[in-house]
Amino acid sequence: MNFFDNFVIPQSGNHILLIKYMLIISLILFTPYICLMLGATFLSDYFYKKGRSQANNIFTRFAKDIIEKLTFTKSAGLALGTIPLLSIIFAYAQLLYGANTIAVNFMVLSLLLIIIALNNAYKFRSIIVPENEFHMHISNVTISGSLSKYLLLAGIYIFAGSAALASNPDRWAATGNIMQVIFSWETLIYSLVFITFSGMITGSAILFYFFSWQGGLKDMHKDYETYVKNFASRLTLISSVFFPVMVFMNFMNLSVSSQTQTAFLYHFIFLLFTLFVSIYVYYIVRNSNTKPSALIFCLIIIALLINVIKDQNALGNAIKPLSPNREKNALALENEIKSKIVSTSDVDAASIYNTKCIACHKFDQKLVGPPYNETVPKFNGDVNKLAEFIYNPQKIDPAYPPMPNQGLKKKEALAMAKWLIDQVGKK
């Protein structure tokens, strides 16, 4: 059972379309950021430890540059990580309304793990030691680096498993606990999609930010530049080969209903863009020329966009059987809301005042009752509260006699309350 069905409001078809667009945008923001964070923390932690053990300045500087250049700021973590993931969970909860699956519940767990991981990643970023200072903050750096990368990996693994489960209705009823999600072939394959993409975007980001963005880093000596260029280009090339393989395997794990002609067309276009990425990266490896690094980074983002659209197409096919029941519930909710709305368009409040109220009340003079200019502002513009008093009056001010019940209908009392507030506001 989807726990969030207790809190989600069923949406109409038009609203579901908007939610799908919101999901695509959120995934486009979240996926590159979280994969870049995974790659940056793993590489920075690895090169920091390697630099310490070998007393190698190239490795320690590389560790620092990676974490500084690729992880941005905490505000970016909120804008590109936490908020989009919350939007993704909300969208999945809406789209899977009425589905017999607990996929969304596990996404919440991935959110908690990722928030803790990001906090440790930025702590790692803030305390990582400068070059040649091997004796400061060693234990803090080691703990923060290890925690951030393993928690990120765990969060991404569970998120991937949840997303894979959501797109495969054949597994909904059979998957009832987290162990079945963790120890499943589908989760492993989809998590490898994230991991290989992490390698590809991290390698391309190193090439882009170190050699292209604003002219690249200015203070790289020859040995350092050569090592970074060779490492990043090979990481990107290897990942760009395995990434489409993992995407294809993940696609073949989907139910038959999700493997439509449109999905295959998107997959073909995706393969073309990843092929272009591999060709351009191979050019860098062969010629040691980083000029195409900005183009490679853009091609990777476009390939990701196509893959996200393909995955959402598969999700749309998976949840299609839920549409009739969701539309029925949305219509029922809309009718229920409409039934509670009281229409006052056919009520003449001024006429009610002239026939029932004017003998005891004026706006600026005390008669049998107090003037409206004194009493109406006490309700602070709360139409419903004033309408309830008019409908069922109670003695409030001992200086005046109790107001008799005028026998008004509820919609007449509501119209009178609106009219009184409007008239007092004009005076």
Buried (B, 14 or more C-beta within 10 A) or exposed (E): EBEBBEEBEBBBEEBBEEBBEBBBBBBBBBBBBBBBBBBBBBBBBBBBBBBBEEEBBBBBBBBBBBBBBBBBEBEEBEBBBBBBBBBBBBBBBBBBBBBBBBBBBBBBBBBEBBBBBBBBBBBBBEEBBEBEEEEEEBEBBBEBBBBBBBBBBBBBBBBBBBBBBBBBBEBBEEBEEBEBBBEBEBBBBBBBBBBBBBBBBBBBBBBBBBBBBEEBBEEBEEEBBEBBBEBBBBBBBBBBBBBBEBBBBBBEBBBEBBBBEBBEEBBEBBBEBBBBBBBBBBBBBEEEEBEBBBBBBBBBBBBBBBBBBBBBBBBBBBBEEBEEEBBEBBEEBEEEEEEEEBEBEEBEBEEBBEEBBEEBBBBEEEEEBBBBBEBBEEBEEEBEEBBBBBBEBEEEEEEBEEBEEBEBEBBBBBBBBBBBBEBBEEE
